[in-house]
Structures are given as C-alpha cells and as structure tokens.
Amino acid sequence: MSLDFTAIATQFVAHYYSTFDSDRKNLAGLYRDNSMLTFEGAQSLGVQGITEKLTSLPFQKVKHEYGPPDAQPTATGGIIILVTGQLIVDDEQRPLGYSQAFQLSQDAAGQWFVFNDIFKLVLL
C-alpha cells in the first residue's frame, strides 16, 4: 500500500493551523521529546521546550491563511511539507508573510508527529 503523502500533509496542515490559531498549548501532542523547532532562528528541543516557545509568543490572537502545502516523501518513510502564507496577529491590519517547513515521522505506534519544524517570517 502506497503512502498518500499529499493527503496526509493537507490534513496535518489544516489541523496544525486550526489548533495553533485556537489554543497553541494543544500543539504539544504533535511533538515528541526528540522534535526540534527553529522559530525565527531560535531553536527549541522536545515537547516542553517547543510548547514553551509557542505559548510565549508575544501575541494573543493569530489567524493563519495559507495555500495548498507542497509535500514529498522522505527516504525514511516520513513526509516533508512546505507551507507559505500570511498571518494576522492581534488586531493588526497588515498581514505578515511566512514560510514554514515540517518533517513528519511516525512513532513506534504508527502515529505521525513533527520531527522538525522551521518557521520564518518573510519580511521584504
């Protein structure tokens, strides 16, 4: 049976941003102790470090808007995903461009999780 990496990526991205926009602390279940986040150059390792970083971001409200993700399978059975879009924080009128890459892996139970997560604002 072949891996439908595009469908998995699309479902993951919709779930990730819906959760991020409603309550960031609930993203903890998508990471593991060996996961790594690089957010604007600052690295965080593991569930606790990543959750602390995401929940300490200096805004209360956020809304992500993005196009269809690009996805490819990895040599180790994972999926790499690239998302580009815009986000609106708090009551700002001007959206900010961003790019985010995820590498999904499966744990021993077959659950998908974020192994690598890289976020970068696109400021011109």
trRosetta pair geometry for C-beta under 8 A, 3 or more apart (Angstrom, degrees):
i j d omega theta_ij theta_ji phi_ij phi_ji
3 8 7.3 -36 176 -6 91 139
3 73 5.9 110 80 -101 134 129
3 77 7.5 158 -58 -156 155 69
3 79 7.7 -154 151 -70 133 106
4 7 4.2 7 134 28 116 117
4 8 6.2 135 94 -20 72 89
5 8 5.6 -56 -143 40 35 112
5 9 6.0 38 157 -22 68 107
5 71 5.1 -165 139 135 99 122
5 72 6.9 26 125 179 152 11
5 73 4.8 -141 -56 -66 154 82
5 79 4.7 170 -150 -114 105 116
6 9 5.8 -54 -146 36 28 112
6 10 6.3 28 156 -19 63 107
6 71 5.4 169 -100 58 52 125
7 10 5.8 -54 -145 36 30 111
7 11 6.3 27 157 -14 65 108
8 11 6.0 -59 -148 41 28 108
8 12 6.1 30 155 -22 65 110
8 71 7.6 165 71 -176 82 162
8 79 6.0 -175 93 -35 124 167
8 104 7.3 -146 138 82 119 161
8 112 6.8 166 -174 -81 120 161
9 12 5.7 -56 -143 37 28 112
9 13 6.2 26 160 -19 65 107
9 69 4.9 -134 149 93 113 132
9 71 3.5 -136 -39 -74 164 149
9 79 5.8 -146 -69 158 97 138
9 81 4.6 165 -142 -102 112 118
9 104 7.7 -157 -94 4 71 138
10 13 6.1 -54 -145 35 26 108
10 14 6.5 25 157 -16 61 108
10 68 6.9 -24 -106 -150 103 83
10 69 6.2 -167 -86 36 55 106
10 71 7.8 -100 -35 -15 68 140
11 14 5.9 -57 -149 37 30 110
11 15 6.3 25 156 -14 65 110
12 15 5.9 -64 -151 41 29 108
12 16 6.0 29 156 -24 68 110
12 79 8.0 156 8 86 154 139
12 81 6.9 -143 81 -45 130 166
12 102 7.3 -146 131 97 135 156
12 104 6.4 -91 -115 -75 168 146
12 112 6.7 -93 -93 124 125 144
13 16 5.7 -51 -140 35 29 113
13 17 6.3 14 167 -6 65 109
13 66 7.0 -109 169 91 126 145
13 69 4.7 174 -44 -35 156 138
13 81 6.6 -160 -63 171 108 146
13 83 5.8 152 -132 -85 129 134
13 102 8.0 -170 -84 18 81 141
14 17 6.7 -64 -145 43 22 98
14 18 6.1 23 159 -19 61 115
15 18 5.9 -60 -143 39 26 112
15 19 6.1 22 161 -15 64 111
16 19 6.1 -66 -154 40 23 106
16 20 6.1 23 154 -21 65 111
16 27 7.1 56 -147 -123 72 107
16 30 6.7 85 -104 -119 90 170
16 102 7.7 -133 -76 -66 168 156
17 20 5.3 -47 -136 37 36 115
17 21 6.0 33 163 -18 66 108
17 64 4.2 -103 -154 65 122 141
17 66 6.8 -156 -68 11 164 128
18 21 6.2 -60 -147 39 23 107
18 22 6.4 5 160 -6 61 115
19 22 6.2 -69 -142 45 27 99
19 23 6.8 -60 -172 61 65 68
19 24 7.6 104 137 -110 78 31
19 26 5.1 -123 -165 94 109 109
19 27 5.5 138 123 -75 125 76
19 30 7.8 153 74 -25 158 133
20 24 5.6 32 -144 -102 56 76
20 27 6.2 38 -81 -66 72 130
20 54 7.5 -100 -129 -168 91 125
20 62 6.9 -57 138 90 93 127
20 64 6.6 42 82 -14 126 132
21 62 5.6 -125 -117 91 68 79
21 63 5.7 60 -135 -108 127 46
21 64 6.0 -125 -62 10 116 89
22 26 7.6 -17 87 36 96 136
23 26 4.8 62 97 -1 101 114
24 27 5.7 -32 -172 1 55 116
24 51 8.0 146 137 -151 89 65
24 54 4.7 -161 173 142 123 106
24 55 5.2 175 97 -86 119 65
24 57 7.4 172 -96 25 173 115
25 28 6.4 -6 173 -22 58 110
25 51 6.2 57 -138 -163 65 106
25 54 7.7 167 -81 96 41 109
25 55 5.3 38 -75 -86 84 128
26 29 7.0 -23 176 12 60 105
27 30 5.3 -50 -174 27 68 117
27 31 7.1 48 140 -12 83 104
27 50 7.8 -105 111 131 112 109
27 51 7.0 175 76 -105 89 77
27 54 6.0 -53 55 117 140 168
28 31 6.3 -73 -160 40 40 101
28 47 5.4 65 -162 -170 87 103
28 50 7.7 149 -113 87 62 101
28 51 4.7 13 -90 -86 99 129
30 113 6.0 155 178 -143 47 67
30 114 5.1 42 143 -2 97 108
31 35 4.0 -119 -160 48 92 162
31 37 7.8 -44 -110 -43 141 108
31 46 7.5 110 144 169 121 28
31 47 4.8 158 98 -101 108 68
31 50 5.1 -171 -120 63 175 153
31 51 7.5 -151 44 -46 139 85
31 113 6.3 117 -122 -177 16 106
31 114 5.3 -39 -91 61 69 100
31 117 7.8 -65 -95 -10 109 134
32 35 5.0 123 50 -28 62 101
32 46 7.8 -68 120 -137 42 55
32 47 6.6 -41 -161 -53 11 99
32 107 6.5 149 -80 -85 145 120
32 113 5.1 66 -26 140 104 157
32 115 7.5 -12 37 -99 110 61
33 46 4.7 1 -151 -130 54 95
33 47 6.0 -45 -79 -4 54 94
34 45 8.0 -28 -150 -171 30 92
34 46 7.2 21 -56 -90 18 69
34 115 7.1 -14 106 -141 92 81
35 45 7.4 158 86 -158 51 49
35 46 6.5 120 53 -105 75 19
35 47 6.9 76 39 -64 119 57
35 50 6.2 -26 102 -32 115 151
35 113 6.8 -106 -73 146 125 109
35 114 5.5 63 -141 99 132 78
35 115 5.7 -136 -112 -139 73 28
35 116 7.3 -165 -157 -68 69 29
35 117 7.1 28 175 -1 107 105
36 43 6.4 -16 -171 -162 103 99
36 44 7.2 157 -157 81 55 49
36 45 5.4 -17 -105 -106 79 70
36 50 7.9 -178 -149 -73 19 115
36 115 7.5 9 25 155 77 54
36 116 5.6 -6 64 -115 91 67
36 117 7.2 -170 98 33 49 72
37 43 7.0 153 85 -153 53 49
37 44 4.5 -6 59 57 103 98
37 45 7.9 -156 26 -71 70 30
37 49 7.7 -170 34 113 107 94
37 50 4.6 116 -6 -119 131 100
37 53 6.2 -168 89 68 140 150
37 54 7.6 -86 -167 -50 173 99
37 117 4.5 -18 -110 73 76 108
37 118 7.7 170 -160 -80 49 36
37 119 7.4 2 -171 4 94 104
38 41 6.8 4 -180 -113 96 11
38 42 7.1 155 -156 72 55 35
38 43 5.1 -22 -99 -94 76 74
38 44 7.9 -179 -79 20 32 67
38 117 7.3 178 28 94 59 58
38 118 4.7 1 60 -117 104 77
38 119 7.2 -176 94 30 59 63
39 42 5.4 -29 67 62 79 90
39 44 7.0 8 7 3 108 111
39 53 5.9 157 21 159 144 132
39 54 7.8 176 -69 -79 157 67
39 117 8.0 3 -63 117 83 99
39 119 4.8 7 -120 56 69 114
40 119 6.7 -33 -31 98 65 89
40 120 6.5 129 -90 -117 53 54
40 121 6.5 14 -94 4 106 96
42 53 7.0 176 112 -135 118 129
44 49 4.0 -178 -175 140 90 101
44 50 4.8 144 115 -83 123 53
44 52 7.1 -168 -145 63 138 91
44 53 4.3 -114 -50 -25 158 143
45 49 5.1 39 59 53 47 155
45 50 7.5 -93 119 -43 5 87
46 49 4.9 83 60 17 84 104
46 50 6.6 -161 88 -6 37 93
47 50 6.1 -66 -145 41 22 106
47 51 6.0 19 162 -17 64 113
48 51 5.9 -58 -142 39 25 109
48 52 6.2 27 158 -20 63 108
49 52 5.8 -55 -148 35 28 112
49 53 6.5 28 154 -19 63 106
50 53 5.7 -55 -150 35 32 112
50 54 6.3 23 157 -13 67 109
50 117 7.4 81 -138 46 131 136
51 54 6.0 -58 -143 41 30 106
51 55 6.0 16 164 -8 67 114
52 55 6.3 -65 -139 45 23 100
52 56 6.0 13 164 -14 63 119
53 56 6.2 -71 -145 40 22 104
53 57 7.5 46 154 -51 58 84
54 57 6.3 -25 -165 -17 35 111
59 62 5.9 93 106 -62 130 98
59 89 4.1 -65 -140 -170 161 117
59 90 5.1 -124 -153 -37 100 95
60 90 5.9 73 42 -96 86 87
61 89 6.8 143 86 -164 63 48
61 90 5.4 115 50 -99 90 36
61 91 7.6 60 57 -49 129 58
62 87 5.8 -4 -169 -178 98 117
62 88 7.1 157 -153 80 49 50
62 89 5.2 -12 -101 -106 80 71
62 90 7.9 -4 -70 -30 58 47
63 87 6.5 161 79 -156 47 66
63 88 4.8 -5 54 53 100 97
64 85 5.9 66 -178 107 85 145
64 86 7.8 155 -156 86 49 41
64 87 5.0 -26 -100 -100 61 94
65 85 5.3 -175 95 -177 51 114
65 86 5.0 -9 62 62 101 86
65 87 7.2 175 21 -86 69 41
65 88 7.7 39 -4 -8 107 96
65 95 7.1 -42 37 -140 120 151
66 69 7.4 24 141 -66 127 77
66 83 5.2 -4 -163 -176 146 106
66 84 6.7 148 -145 86 91 34
66 85 3.0 -75 -94 -66 72 142
66 86 7.6 -177 -74 24 55 51
67 83 7.9 169 58 -156 64 67
67 84 6.4 -1 34 71 105 82
67 85 6.4 -175 3 -84 65 86
69 81 5.0 -1 171 -167 135 103
69 82 6.5 154 -165 72 80 43
69 83 4.9 -41 -106 -84 95 82
70 81 7.1 149 79 -157 51 51
70 82 4.6 -10 59 56 102 100
70 83 8.0 -169 25 -70 70 39
71 79 5.6 -4 -168 -177 111 108
71 80 6.8 160 -151 82 58 49
71 81 4.9 -13 -99 -101 88 75
71 82 7.7 -167 -72 21 44 66
72 79 7.2 158 80 -155 35 63
72 80 5.3 -10 59 56 86 97
73 77 7.4 -29 -171 -138 103 24
73 78 7.3 144 -163 82 59 40
73 79 6.0 -44 -108 -100 49 66
73 80 8.0 103 -171 16 4 77
74 77 6.8 -32 74 44 86 23
74 78 4.1 2 35 62 128 87
74 79 6.6 -133 -6 -68 91 15
74 80 5.7 98 -62 -26 100 96
74 103 6.9 46 -51 -152 147 104
76 105 7.4 -15 108 -120 116 103
77 105 7.7 74 90 -142 84 69
77 106 6.7 -58 124 19 114 113
78 103 5.8 38 143 176 141 86
78 104 5.5 174 -168 87 91 56
78 105 4.5 -42 -100 -91 120 63
78 106 7.3 -160 -96 -6 71 73
78 115 6.8 -49 -132 12 152 137
79 102 8.0 16 102 105 86 94
79 103 7.3 167 84 -156 45 48
79 104 4.5 1 54 51 93 109
79 112 7.8 -9 26 -140 118 124
80 101 6.9 -5 -174 -173 91 100
80 102 7.3 169 -154 89 46 51
80 103 5.1 -18 -102 -104 75 76
80 104 7.8 -162 -75 20 28 71
81 101 6.7 160 84 -155 55 52
81 102 4.5 -3 55 56 106 96
81 103 7.7 -177 19 -80 73 30
81 104 6.8 44 -9 -13 114 104
82 99 7.1 -14 -169 -170 90 95
82 100 7.6 158 -155 85 46 45
82 101 5.2 -15 -101 -102 70 83
83 99 7.1 159 86 -157 55 48
83 100 4.8 -12 61 61 103 91
83 101 7.6 -176 21 -78 70 36
83 102 7.6 30 -3 -2 108 101
84 97 7.5 -2 -174 -172 89 93
84 98 7.2 -180 -148 92 51 51
84 99 5.0 -14 -102 -104 80 77
84 100 7.9 173 -80 21 37 64
84 122 7.7 24 -147 -20 98 146
85 97 7.5 179 104 -147 29 57
85 98 6.1 -14 67 59 69 87
86 95 3.8 41 170 152 123 134
86 96 6.5 148 -157 71 72 36
86 97 5.6 -42 -97 -94 75 50
86 98 7.0 138 -111 14 25 82
87 95 6.4 149 67 -160 24 89
87 96 5.5 -27 60 60 80 91
87 98 5.8 16 -2 -2 109 132
88 92 5.8 -160 -162 72 75 94
88 95 5.0 -61 -71 -102 81 80
88 96 7.6 154 -86 14 35 77
89 92 5.5 39 64 11 68 125
89 96 7.2 4 -3 9 104 124
92 95 7.6 136 110 -82 112 33
92 96 7.8 22 110 -26 155 96
96 121 5.6 -37 163 -144 121 110
96 122 7.8 148 165 52 73 65
96 123 7.4 -25 -154 -80 97 85
97 121 6.9 105 83 -173 60 63
97 122 3.7 -56 108 66 111 108
97 123 7.4 176 54 -66 95 40
97 124 7.8 27 37 -11 138 97
98 119 6.7 -11 -174 -168 120 86
98 120 6.7 157 -157 86 72 45
98 121 5.3 -48 -99 -110 82 47
98 122 6.0 -169 -91 2 20 87
99 119 7.7 162 88 -152 50 44
99 120 5.2 -11 61 64 91 95
99 122 5.8 78 -15 -50 96 112
100 117 7.2 -8 -173 -169 100 80
100 118 6.8 168 -153 87 53 54
100 119 4.7 -5 -108 -105 95 72
100 120 7.4 175 -80 24 52 62
101 116 7.4 -13 114 118 93 103
101 117 7.5 169 88 -149 55 35
101 118 4.6 3 53 53 97 103
102 114 5.5 -74 -153 -129 108 100
102 116 6.9 157 -158 88 39 65
102 117 5.5 2 -108 -104 75 72
102 118 8.0 -161 -69 24 38 66
103 114 7.4 101 68 -161 52 59
103 115 4.8 -56 98 65 98 101
103 116 4.0 36 29 42 111 101
103 117 7.9 -127 26 -57 67 46
104 112 5.0 1 -178 -169 121 105
104 113 6.9 150 -151 73 73 27
104 114 6.3 -48 -99 -97 65 47
104 115 6.8 131 -142 6 14 90
105 112 7.4 152 80 -147 27 58
105 113 6.2 -29 65 63 75 79
105 115 4.2 56 -1 -42 117 128
106 110 5.5 -13 -176 -146 124 36
106 111 6.5 144 -152 68 71 30
106 112 5.8 -43 -93 -88 71 52
106 113 7.5 121 -119 16 24 79
107 110 7.2 -54 68 14 64 16
107 111 5.0 -6 37 56 106 88
107 113 5.8 46 -36 1 104 126
114 117 5.1 23 170 -54 131 111
